[in-house]
């Protein structure tokens, strides 16, 4: 009877409950989903290999290729660690680079300090246009230092 009363009160006061698995403990978005258009001198960079690297507890990397319009996308990456249960600061290094004519060009570097998805740009989706012929800019607006040739796409 007592259990039923507690369960009823919980459902009344907390009607929206999200399921959480034991495997979600310590879950961290180490790299949010990415959509970037790569341009060089205003023209799309076509069929170029783009690398995405991150380092939290170990260094990892994946790759994709730009399409005919110079766009490349990556899905979000999540990892879990018991270190998230400790009162320590999260620092995840992140890099995006492209291989053009055998040369590796880093066009975006960041130190992610929050575990939530899309925290790289303060909650905005990672949808950017990157002009590779421009100089890198140091951005300090989102809680960490970002060195980039990219600007958020304001159209989407």
Secondary structure as UniProt FT lines:
FT   HELIX           2..13
FT   HELIX           22..24
FT   TURN            25..26
FT   STRAND          27..31
FT   STRAND          34..40
FT   TURN            41..42
FT   STRAND          43..44
FT   STRAND          49..55
FT   STRAND          59..65
FT   TURN            68..69
FT   STRAND          71..74
FT   STRAND          77..80
FT   HELIX           82..85
FT   STRAND          92..100
FT   TURN            101..102
FT   STRAND          103..112
FT   TURN            117..123
FT   STRAND          126..131
FT   TURN            132..133
FT   STRAND          137..139
FT   TURN            141..142
FT   STRAND          146..148
FT   STRAND          150..152
FT   TURN            154..155
//
